[in-house]
Amino acid sequence: TRITPHDVMEKVRQAKEFLEHVVNLRGIMKRFINSITIHKLEWNSSFGLGDAAQTGMATGVLWSLKGSIVGILAHYMRLKTKPVLAITPHFLENVVRTKVICIFSFRIGHAILGGLRVVKYWKSTKGGKQHVRTSNSGLNDNSYGKFEAND
């Protein structure tokens, strides 16, 4: 299917809306991502800009980018095998192709627990305002231990 800039902007807006609704989503995601194990990672790319000099420089940038991405993956996830990376430069063609083969695993319990945490920390809205409960939601300084609802 063809992806338009409007489609990309809509997905970004939806993702931003989701991120705003979950308290501490970063921590929840980090705990889940730490439980992922990568068993196989192969990333092959073909790249060319039509000009040999520009293709050579861009290939170096792509190697740097791929190395950084794999380094980040290795930092947050467990890699069981050494990743296989390749970039094939096409000096006289305009080509951009990439192929990623990745086999990873995680325990279903970790995914369920992460989903439950997202539901637990979802901010609800009442009357157009965000309603977030604090740890002391029913008592105030003058209640002498009697419960008073904030709503």
C-alpha positions as CSV (number, residue, x, y, z in Angstrom):
1,T,0.0,0.0,0.0
2,R,1.1,3.6,-0.5
3,I,1.8,5.7,2.6
4,T,1.1,9.4,2.3
5,P,2.5,12.2,4.5
6,H,-1.1,12.7,5.8
7,D,-1.1,9.0,7.0
8,V,2.2,9.4,8.7
9,M,1.1,12.6,10.5
10,E,-2.2,10.9,11.6
11,K,-0.2,8.0,13.1
12,V,2.1,10.4,14.9
13,R,-0.9,12.3,16.3
14,Q,-2.5,9.0,17.5
15,A,0.8,7.8,19.1
16,K,1.2,11.2,20.9
17,E,-2.3,11.0,22.2
18,F,-1.7,7.5,23.5
19,L,1.6,8.6,25.2
20,E,-0.2,11.5,26.9
21,H,-2.8,9.1,28.4
22,V,-0.5,6.7,30.2
23,V,1.4,7.7,33.3
24,N,5.0,6.4,33.3
25,L,4.7,4.6,29.9
26,R,8.4,4.9,29.4
27,G,9.1,2.8,32.6
28,I,6.4,0.2,31.6
29,M,7.9,-0.1,28.1
30,K,11.5,-0.3,29.4
31,R,10.6,-3.2,31.7
32,F,8.9,-5.1,28.9
33,I,11.7,-4.4,26.4
34,N,14.3,-5.7,28.8
35,S,12.5,-9.1,28.8
36,I,12.9,-9.5,25.0
37,T,15.5,-11.9,23.6
38,I,16.8,-11.6,20.0
39,H,17.8,-15.0,18.6
40,K,18.6,-13.9,15.1
41,L,19.1,-10.5,13.4
42,E,20.1,-10.1,9.7
43,W,19.9,-6.7,8.1
44,N,20.8,-6.4,4.4
45,S,20.6,-3.2,2.5
46,S,21.2,-2.1,-1.1
47,F,21.8,1.6,-1.6
48,G,22.8,4.0,-4.4
49,L,22.4,7.6,-5.3
50,G,23.5,7.5,-9.0
51,D,26.8,9.3,-8.2
52,A,29.7,7.3,-6.9
53,A,31.1,9.9,-4.5
54,Q,27.7,10.6,-2.9
55,T,26.9,6.9,-2.7
56,G,30.3,6.3,-0.9
57,M,29.7,9.0,1.7
58,A,26.0,8.0,2.2
59,T,27.1,4.3,2.6
60,G,29.4,5.3,5.4
61,V,26.6,7.2,7.1
62,L,24.3,4.2,6.8
63,W,26.9,1.9,8.4
64,S,27.1,4.3,11.3
65,L,23.3,4.5,11.6
66,K,23.0,0.7,11.5
67,G,25.7,0.2,14.0
68,S,24.1,2.7,16.4
69,I,20.6,1.0,16.0
70,V,22.1,-2.4,16.7
71,G,24.0,-1.0,19.7
72,I,20.8,0.4,21.2
73,L,19.0,-2.9,20.7
74,A,21.9,-4.8,22.3
75,H,21.8,-2.4,25.3
76,Y,18.1,-2.8,26.0
77,M,17.5,-6.4,24.8
78,R,19.4,-9.7,25.1
79,L,21.2,-10.7,21.9
80,K,21.8,-14.5,21.7
81,T,23.9,-14.4,18.4
82,K,26.0,-11.8,16.7
83,P,23.9,-9.7,14.2
84,V,24.6,-10.0,10.5
85,L,24.7,-6.6,8.8
86,A,25.4,-5.8,5.2
87,I,25.2,-2.8,2.9
88,T,25.7,-3.2,-0.8
89,P,26.5,0.1,-2.6
90,H,25.2,0.6,-6.1
91,F,27.4,3.4,-7.4
92,L,25.6,4.1,-10.7
93,E,22.0,3.4,-9.8
94,N,19.3,5.1,-7.7
95,V,18.4,2.2,-5.4
96,V,17.1,1.9,-1.8
97,R,16.3,-1.6,-0.6
98,T,16.4,-3.1,2.8
99,K,15.6,-6.6,4.2
100,V,15.4,-7.4,7.9
101,I,15.1,-10.9,9.3
102,C,14.6,-10.9,13.0
103,I,13.6,-13.7,15.4
104,F,12.8,-12.6,18.9
105,S,11.0,-14.0,21.9
106,F,9.4,-12.9,25.1
107,R,7.3,-14.6,27.7
108,I,3.6,-14.0,27.2
109,G,3.3,-13.2,30.9
110,H,5.6,-10.2,30.5
111,A,3.3,-8.9,27.7
112,I,0.2,-9.4,29.8
113,L,1.7,-7.7,32.8
114,G,2.8,-4.7,30.6
115,G,-0.7,-4.4,29.2
116,L,-2.2,-4.5,32.7
117,R,0.2,-1.8,33.8
118,V,-0.9,0.4,30.8
119,V,-4.6,-0.1,31.8
120,K,-3.8,0.6,35.5
121,Y,-2.0,3.9,34.8
122,W,-4.3,5.1,32.1
123,K,-5.4,8.7,32.9
124,S,-9.2,9.1,32.8
125,T,-10.9,12.3,31.8
126,K,-13.9,13.8,33.6
127,G,-15.6,16.9,32.4
128,G,-12.9,17.6,29.8
129,K,-10.2,17.8,32.5
130,Q,-7.7,15.0,33.3
131,H,-8.6,13.3,36.6
132,V,-5.6,11.8,38.2
133,R,-5.9,10.4,41.8
134,T,-3.1,10.9,44.2
135,S,-2.1,8.6,47.0
136,N,-4.1,10.8,49.5
137,S,-7.3,11.1,47.5
138,G,-9.9,11.0,50.3
139,L,-8.4,12.7,53.3
140,N,-7.6,16.4,53.8
141,D,-5.9,18.3,56.6
142,N,-9.2,19.2,58.3
143,S,-11.0,15.9,58.1
144,Y,-9.5,14.3,61.2
145,G,-9.3,10.9,59.4
146,K,-12.8,11.0,58.0
147,F,-13.2,10.1,54.4
148,E,-14.4,12.9,52.1
149,A,-14.7,12.3,48.3
150,N,-12.9,14.7,46.0
151,D,-15.4,14.3,43.2
